[in-house]
Amino acid sequence: MPHQNLNSVLARIDSDLDASLERLFALLRIKSISADPAFADDCKTAAKHLANDLASLGFATEVRPTAGHPAVVGKSNGQAGKPHVLFYGHYDVQPVDPLNLWHRPPFEPVVTDHADGRKIIVARGAEDDKGQLMTFVEACRAWKNVTGSLPINVTVLIEGEEEVGSKNFGPFLQQYKADLSADFALVCDTGMWDQNTPAITTALRGLVYEEVRIKASNRDLHSGIYGGGAQNPIRVLTRILGGLHDENGRITIPGFYDGVKDLPPDVLAQWKALNLSADSFLKPIGLSIPAGEKDRLLIEQVSSRPTCDINGIVGGYTGEGSKTVIPSLASAKVSFRLVEGQDPVKVRAGFRKYVSDRLPGDCGAEFLDHSLAPAIALPWDMKPLAAAKQALTEEWGKEALLIGSGASIPIVADFKKTLGLETVLIGFGLEDDNIHSPNEKYDLKSFHKGIRSWARILAAFAEAKL
Amino acid sequence: MPHQNLNSVLARIDSDLDASLERLFALLRIKSISADPAFADDCKTAAKHLANDLASLGFATEVRPTAGHPAVVGKSNGQAGKPHVLFYGHYDVQPVDPLNLWHRPPFEPVVTDHADGRKIIVARGAEDDKGQLMTFVEACRAWKNVTGSLPINVTVLIEGEEEVGSKNFGPFLQQYKADLSADFALVCDTGMWDQNTPAITTALRGLVYEEVRIKASNRDLHSGIYGGGAQNPIRVLTRILGGLHDENGRITIPGFYDGVKDLPPDVLAQWKALNLSADSFLKPIGLSIPAGEKDRLLIEQVSSRPTCDINGIVGGYTGEGSKTVIPSLASAKVSFRLVEGQDPVKVRAGFRKYVSDRLPGDCGAEFLDHSLAPAIALPWDMKPLAAAKQALTEEWGKEALLIGSGASIPIVADFKKTLGLETVLIGFGLEDDNIHSPNEKYDLKSFHKGIRSWARILAAFAEAKL
């Protein structure tokens, strides 16, 4: 039985959409790039901005410091006998470089037309995660405005370090453990299956992210004098990294696949039926040949198989023109997406040994650890899942899918470990949102129907026997 | 018989050293970085500065435009029956990055103490090539000041694009062919054997310098969504470049060694006797293992064998922290030092084919050509060589050596081809001068005795039957 006020709330969302967009834009204008210390004040500004907004809705709100950027906690209680959810989002965004590839300034949001006619919101963070988290906040606003309260008890928790590995989030949860108790968690940082098909994500890949710096000579050298005799750290680095994949796309680090299981035959059959083709998945991004293990389906390559990517590399002269230098240093950022069964500590150790074993005797390697998170598999039979799935299906007119995601959301493991909470992952992102890239966007439809979806989900949680 | 005025000229050089240094400093303060268009005006300023200085010595001087940075031509004639030399230098310098590794601003020259007590001149260009070319200009100044003229006829030609491959120099020589006629050329852009042993360079390696850009997807991607399925151009680039050398340090491009000859047994024996060890050559730069072909002497690796170096590489996220991006582009600068017998056009084609053959079907490669110069072997029996060798030996009190150099000076080929001139290569650089690196320096002794050496050489050319 639908909640008695739901239709009024949905009508309110529709009529309030322009104002909702204005509020999202205000948040998008804040340059809360967590990776760059130059934007630390902007991160504080974003936290305060969100705290003020939640307080205006009647949430009991605090900005709480961490060893890094602050987190925001807001509480709306008082619904005795109703479930209590812990909603998670993050206000920090990825760096914007290369800036010259943006069609407009990344922190000046606009609604514009996609080439195919869709209305899109363009800005850094438009999707990840400001747009997504505001779908939930706006749903709460509509409920509060129409009925004066929320249908369930809600704690909103918004952090500022998701894009840099959430290093201070575990200790934060530990510190406020009692204060953050709830029945289960909600995370809005995932995607839909496609533009018309909503999804709940029930499996996430883990992430090991390493930076490796190769050191050769004690200073930059002239290749005319030393070329041929002195070791070149870029040669060493390319030789080592160039060997990380074999000719079949398989990762060559000894022990890397330890613990990785094949999909159960029935799941594999379901995935085969989804028929994710190179044409549909790779063609829109200008590619045509799946780059992963040749004996796996493309959907396995991007969802259930572990991966290795070089996310950045730099060394020597990279300016215009030429310079005949042999640099003393070269470095790369290398990340691994992990699946259930893999131990991130072991993967990191395996990578470091792989590099060290291949170094010439007069070169050195230094490693920096940027992330160390295991993969997560959530139970497919959680009660909130069924309620949320039904609500999503009603909003979108198409059955919501339960899917695995190649992305990593390390905080889901922290919720389980520290707070004992399972997480329901719902989001409205699309593959072409350009998150972490120039010209990030969020479909206006995702934003609008995302707000409506959350309004329905809150009602469904209130009605369900959870 | 020594020239009658030589001793007075040498005395004048000694007493005028501080003023010579001041004049060098004025030139070093000009930021004439040819690779970076932002410094185009500084290049013009350097050309004008040198033209004014030469004019003040009575040279008939002109700044002549090219399609790039201008060149300076100055003529001092009137010594009928005496040889006519074309002296070549370049006023342009290498970029200064990484700036943070300089101990002081690169364009604020000083004389300071080296750790081992030597007096050194520190600045970008202190050696390459401003310090070196000013040894010749100051020698001319001393002759002019003492005797009112030079002992021989001299055309000074100073270009501004040596550090970017001298692309406009061939056409320039062609244009002014008649005007630049001379008996032979002098180039001051090479080094000594060691701090106490002067040298004349009679062989130079060629240079093929390529930039390669690998293109994969049509935009940057999130590795969480696409990782494992989408090709990563850094993976492609490292795989290709990492295979350029085999385990024995040999370059793997098919046909690369075509035409390369082994040293004649007597030369090999002489080189063996020089006993260039890893300890003496590599230890000062923090290395210990020769990186070239394992079956070759270190002196062969850096002098007579062709080489391949990756001079720069960049792709993806290279800022602080981490970003889970799969970039759409990755690029590298790759150079090859060539020896006699190798065809640079064939080497370039071989490299491009090597890369293209190894590209995944959905990736592309773009190539930029930064240099294409063959190796040079000069005749060891040139008459000016003997005169210059004798003059150098007298100045330094140690027999001057005839040596091969790993560096490339492409203009030597242009002098031969366009003007029909052989070149005598004399310079006073040392291996630890950090040219093309932070903290470039020139020994004060190199500068002072370099000026004296040229004063003697000019006299020797006037006396010799050339």
Interface residues (C-beta under 8 A of the other chain):
Chain A: A35 D36 P37 Q94 P95 D97 L101 E163 V164 G165 G191 R205 L207 Y209 E211 A216 S217 N218 R219 D220 L221 H222 S223 G224 I225 Y226 G227 G228 G229 A230 Q231 N232 I234 R235 L237 T238 R239 I240 L241 G242 G243 L244 H245 F281 L282 I285 G286 L287 S288 I289 P290 A291 G292 L298 Q301 V302 R305 P306 T307 D309 I310 N311 G312 I313 V314 G315 G316 Y317 T318 G319 E320 G321 S322 K323 T324 V325 I326 P327 S328 A330 S331 A332 K333 S335 R337 P360 G361 D362 H370 S371 S405 G406 A407 S408 E431 N434 I435 H436 S437 P438 N439
Chain B: S34 A35 D36 P37 Q94 P95 D97 L101 E163 V164 G165 G191 R205 L207 Y209 E211 A216 S217 N218 R219 D220 L221 H222 S223 G224 I225 Y226 G227 G228 G229 A230 Q231 N232 I234 R235 L237 T238 R239 I240 L241 G242 G243 L244 H245 F281 L282 I285 G286 L287 S288 I289 P290 A291 G292 L298 Q301 V302 R305 P306 T307 D309 I310 N311 G312 I313 V314 G315 G316 Y317 T318 G319 E320 G321 S322 K323 T324 V325 I326 P327 S328 A330 S331 A332 K333 S335 R337 P360 G361 D362 H370 S371 S405 G406 A407 S408 E431 N434 I435 H436 S437 P438 N439
